[in-house]
């Protein structure tokens, strides 16, 4: 009888639901199910990532989430000195630059195997460099091979590439030639995009086949399921939207470390990441919200800081006639008390900034012109520029909402703090806030904005990656045309050695300080949070964090 | 019956066409484009222009629309801008998670809602009835994300009784066939995996099921009240028909008609609630992906997913109408 059946089903369902709640109350999830492979520690390390990786082929990736995972599986010729942004030997044991500054000869590590069992050697190095230089069509788009395009300035078929070629000399020596001097070459090689991948795997799984239609590029089989490098961890599985799993590579040439399995779980929401750590379902996460730091510390979690390798600034758009007046820009600079901003709204450990780059970057100028906090001076400069209490200066202040960046963890609070400082010297602020994508469009896509918050995290130790990106060419963001500055930056980029770069960029930093296109504010420190069982984590300013260096206590 | 179903399916075509136009205009009215989300804060205007050209976003709107529609009719939904994988693949990869969550929520809603509504009606006017009414009112008005957040904070974070996020403890090595994790665990005999997946479902299913639960309580209660005072029930009672027959055949069966409709409508609406629930519980279903697609302006995903959801909703509605006619023979005549 349908009715009795119906009723039975309903009662059954209710009983199951209620029973489940009662039963589950007895079983705790914490620590459940963990398998210990080596000794007495749980050798699985679970990291909460804020997003999915875009691609597991590092040559076709440019986002932090992809790099975080590919750094475990791949190694380049050059790595970084642990804890710094400075280049250090990795798959290359040493290198020499030729007299003319154009060729680099690398002595390669021997006895290194790829995860597929093939040998790492000079041929493999050349295969990788030639591969990237020969990208065509969709593979050249910035959403895929961003860094090759940026650093080598083009591809074989565009005729603009500064990559000259690669010559193997036996198995353990290789020479790479450039067509123009470029002092940033060695540091740039520490980017995951220049990692050396297994030529066999690249070919077997059709790595360059980023086909589909031009409207919808699709990734290759290699980039989604067969990434093959020489790193301490090898690919296991990837469930987009959920998690990626890596396993220890038994034939790794270096120290294997305690971690035998890494799981990167994707948890988009910041609060959800924090709660996942609190409830024990992940071992750690980064981009901790400044507001959560205190509570996490009190609850016994370990907080680890990365050395800040970023810069937050207040941009001033000179397309606004008021801001084109240097006196107004100077007044704004003097009106801002950076110390107050840092103490009140930025995380502990944040460094004050007086240049558009952190002090670890080549070309940082110790004697640059500064604008100390001086409200009276700000007021008199405004008066000189013709703004009085009766006729106050009104500025549009643009800031983004609902976004957190390492250099700008809390834009709303930074805006509030700065605008009250500006109002204190008599500047009227007209606030305009936007969602992130819309905000970037507004600031970079047109001239309809006033002063604004923005910044940048460096990719590798190179001044061009900071000041060159900001001021290398005319842009809507700043609204000025300063031919002298543009050409100084263009020629500095082409210098062959670090020494030459050092003095050139010191001069440029002074020039920028006097021209005052914006006010550098601070380098906020990015924080990671871990479960107490993580006793050491290799925090790196450029996020070169490889998990064979993690130590665990339980 | 078949003709009715056929007609309803045909009617779906203009509905979906209208929806696709509105949808297309809506996603393109969102400020900020996908290029910026894709390239980051330092993209040069040339790079943004190149991406827009690559994806055809520089074309006039009607050209973009008909290109999209043309491909759609051939079963090509395009690829996600964020992940580079086909939209269809992205949808079906995540759909089992949302389906499992929705089934869980429906079990909560129906399993508790109907008995509770019936029970409240039988105690009409008494204290328990009033309590049920007030509770259901609270259930209807409480925002999904707020409830999800509170449940998670209390039971996962503070008490540690239930997992706070995801579908399965990543340390468990489970085999998946259907991607309905509880079912997979039962099928493969990996009972600890099934149990773990079940525990992961409880809080999100409760959060997602609460609003439909509250609505079902109210509808069931009102419907039972109406039916049990109906003339034919009084007549039946006067004729001396047994209490249980009276309850099952006369009251419950007739009272279920509006409840079935409500359950069907609520089942369709679950996907909207899933966007919020899945985000709070980091539950990797279509809702979470859809929420992300909105932030990154992933147009192909937004368009494709919403069209799918509309088709699902229409099919569920059709199913409701069919089951309606099974329960009530009078409806069949039309």
Interface residues (C-beta under 8 A of the other chain):
Chain A: X3 X4 X6 X7 X10 X11 X13 X14 X15 X16 X17 X18 X20 X21 X24 X25 X27 X28 X29 X30 X32 X33 X34 X35 X42 X44 X46 X51 X52 X54 X55 X62 X63 X138 X141 X142 X143 X146 X210 X212 X214 X215 X216 X217 X218 X219 X224 X239 X240 X241 X242 X243 X245 X263 X265 X266 X267 X268 X269 X271 X272 X273 X275 X276 X278 X279 X280 X281 X405 X434 X435 X436 X437 X438 X439 X440 X441 X444 X445 X454 X456 X469 X475 X476
Chain B: X31 X32 X33 X34 X36 X37 X38 X39 X40 X41 X42 X43 X45 X47 X48 X50 X51 X54 X55 X56 X67 X78 X79 X81 X82 X83 X84 X85 X86 X90 X93 X94 X107 X108 X110 X111 X112 X114 X115 X149 X152 X153 X156 X157 X160 X161 X162 X163 X164 X165 X166 X167 X169 X170 X171 X172 X192 X196 X198 X199 X202 X206 X248 X249 X252 X253 X256 X279 X280 X281 X282 X284 X288 X289 X291 X292 X295 X296 X297 X300
